[in-house]
Amino acid sequence: MKSYNPYSKEVMKHFFNPKNVGRLKLPHGTGEAGNLLCGDIMRIYIKVKRDKKTGGRRIADIKFECMGCVVAIANSSMITSMAMGKTLEEAIKITKDDVLKKLGKVPPIKIHCSILAVDALREAIYDYYSRNKLPIPSELQKEHKRIQKAIKTIEERHKEYTELEKKILKQKSK
């Protein structure tokens, strides 16, 4: 009898051997996205360097931490691999469809994990712009507002879980 695997080989590769796992010391930007309803939480850390030739800002290093399912971990690994070396402008343009195209088959109920990975990357870039008092592209401002609104709605609806999550993350970061 043939076994059924709802995930592509690429998903399983990034799940079993994720790239760019961990936390950066003194990151230039940090982004977090999560969904208490499914339990996936991810953080992305970036370091940015100016490109001497173009003057643009490139992602020189990127790491992630993820508390989540197979697809959440694979998506975090894939998006960090895709964003490495890109300019901030290029990285902002990475979409969930870009990530899913690279990863291959995932169950429809898990597609939201790709959105979370994209959101975490965008939040890290937003954080970088904010910390450095740089003009924030209008599209990124809109995305930041959408992401923050979604987080606030979930936190208000599930306050007791939010408090527990914050305690767990605080202990983990010590």
C-alpha positions as CSV (number, residue, x, y, z in Angstrom):
1,M,0.0,0.0,0.0
2,K,1.4,3.4,-1.0
3,S,1.6,6.0,1.7
4,Y,0.2,9.5,1.2
5,N,2.4,12.5,1.9
6,P,0.6,15.8,1.7
7,Y,3.9,17.7,1.3
8,S,6.4,18.1,-1.5
9,K,10.0,16.8,-1.4
10,E,11.1,20.5,-1.1
11,V,8.9,21.1,1.9
12,M,10.3,18.0,3.6
13,K,13.8,19.0,2.7
14,H,13.4,22.4,4.4
15,F,11.6,20.9,7.4
16,F,14.3,18.3,8.1
17,N,17.2,20.5,7.2
18,P,16.0,24.1,7.6
19,K,18.4,26.9,6.4
20,N,19.2,30.0,8.4
21,V,17.8,28.8,11.8
22,G,18.6,30.8,14.9
23,R,18.9,34.3,16.2
24,L,21.2,37.0,15.0
25,K,23.2,39.0,17.6
26,L,22.3,42.7,17.4
27,P,20.0,42.4,14.4
28,H,19.3,45.5,12.3
29,G,15.6,44.5,12.0
30,T,13.3,41.9,13.7
31,G,9.9,40.8,12.5
32,E,7.4,38.6,14.1
33,A,4.2,37.0,12.8
34,G,2.0,34.4,14.2
35,N,-1.4,33.0,14.6
36,L,-2.7,31.8,17.9
37,L,-5.5,29.9,16.2
38,C,-3.1,27.5,14.5
39,G,-0.2,28.0,16.9
40,D,2.5,29.0,14.4
41,I,4.8,31.8,15.5
42,M,7.9,33.0,13.6
43,R,10.5,35.6,14.0
44,I,12.9,36.8,11.3
45,Y,16.1,38.7,12.1
46,I,18.0,40.6,9.4
47,K,21.4,42.3,9.1
48,V,21.6,44.9,6.3
49,K,24.7,46.2,4.5
50,R,25.0,49.1,2.0
51,D,26.0,47.9,-1.4
52,K,29.1,49.9,-2.3
53,K,28.4,50.0,-6.0
54,T,24.7,50.9,-6.0
55,G,24.3,52.4,-2.5
56,G,21.3,50.2,-1.9
57,R,20.7,48.2,1.2
58,R,21.0,44.4,1.0
59,I,20.2,41.7,3.4
60,A,23.6,40.5,4.4
61,D,22.4,37.9,6.9
62,I,19.1,36.5,7.9
63,K,17.9,34.0,10.5
64,F,14.6,32.7,11.8
65,E,13.0,31.1,14.8
66,C,9.8,29.3,14.4
67,M,7.4,27.5,16.7
68,G,5.2,25.8,14.3
69,C,4.2,23.0,12.0
70,V,6.1,21.3,9.1
71,V,4.9,23.9,6.6
72,A,5.6,26.9,8.9
73,I,9.2,25.8,9.4
74,A,9.7,25.0,5.7
75,N,8.2,28.4,4.7
76,S,10.5,30.2,7.2
77,S,13.5,28.4,5.8
78,M,12.5,29.0,2.2
79,I,11.8,32.7,2.6
80,T,15.0,33.4,4.4
81,S,16.9,31.6,1.6
82,M,15.0,33.6,-1.0
83,A,15.7,37.0,0.8
84,M,19.4,36.4,1.5
85,G,21.4,38.9,-0.6
86,K,18.4,40.7,-2.0
87,T,18.0,44.5,-1.7
88,L,15.3,45.5,0.8
89,E,13.1,46.6,-2.1
90,E,13.5,43.1,-3.8
91,A,12.8,41.3,-0.5
92,I,9.6,43.3,0.1
93,K,8.3,42.0,-3.2
94,I,8.5,38.3,-2.3
95,T,5.0,37.0,-2.1
96,K,3.4,33.9,-0.6
97,D,2.9,32.6,-4.2
98,D,6.6,33.0,-4.8
99,V,7.4,30.9,-1.7
100,L,4.7,28.3,-2.5
101,K,6.0,28.0,-6.1
102,K,9.5,27.2,-4.7
103,L,8.2,24.8,-2.0
104,G,5.7,22.9,-4.1
105,K,2.7,21.0,-2.8
106,V,1.2,21.9,0.6
107,P,-2.3,21.2,1.9
108,P,-4.6,24.1,1.3
109,I,-5.2,24.5,5.0
110,K,-1.5,25.2,5.4
111,I,-1.2,28.0,2.8
112,H,-1.5,30.6,5.6
113,C,1.9,29.6,6.8
114,S,3.4,31.2,3.7
115,I,1.5,34.4,4.5
116,L,3.0,34.4,8.0
117,A,6.5,33.9,6.7
118,V,6.1,36.8,4.2
119,D,4.6,38.9,7.0
120,A,7.5,38.2,9.4
121,L,10.0,39.2,6.6
122,R,8.1,42.4,5.9
123,E,7.9,43.3,9.6
124,A,11.7,42.8,9.9
125,I,12.3,45.2,7.0
126,Y,9.8,47.6,8.4
127,D,11.6,47.5,11.8
128,Y,14.9,48.2,10.0
129,Y,13.5,51.3,8.2
130,S,12.0,52.5,11.5
131,R,15.1,52.0,13.6
132,N,17.2,53.9,11.0
133,K,14.6,56.6,10.6
134,L,14.4,55.9,6.8
135,P,11.4,56.7,4.7
136,I,9.1,53.6,4.7
137,P,7.7,52.7,1.3
138,S,3.9,53.2,1.3
139,E,3.1,49.6,0.4
140,L,5.2,48.4,3.3
141,Q,3.3,50.9,5.6
142,K,0.0,49.4,4.4
143,E,1.2,45.8,5.0
144,H,2.5,46.8,8.5
145,K,-0.9,48.2,9.4
146,R,-2.6,45.1,8.1
147,I,-0.3,42.8,10.0
148,Q,-0.6,44.8,13.3
149,K,-4.4,44.9,13.0
150,A,-4.6,41.1,12.6
151,I,-2.3,40.5,15.5
152,K,-4.3,42.9,17.7
153,T,-7.6,41.3,16.8
154,I,-6.3,37.8,17.6
155,E,-4.7,39.1,20.9
156,E,-7.9,40.7,22.0
157,R,-10.0,37.6,21.2
158,H,-7.6,35.2,22.9
159,K,-6.1,37.4,25.7
160,E,-5.3,34.4,28.1
161,Y,-3.4,32.6,25.4
162,T,-1.6,35.8,24.4
163,E,-0.3,36.3,27.9
164,L,0.8,32.6,28.1
165,E,2.6,32.9,24.7
166,K,4.4,36.1,25.9
167,K,5.6,34.3,29.1
168,I,6.8,31.3,27.0
169,L,8.7,33.6,24.5
170,K,10.2,35.7,27.3
171,Q,11.5,32.5,29.1
172,K,12.9,31.2,25.8
173,S,14.8,34.4,25.1
174,K,16.6,34.2,28.4
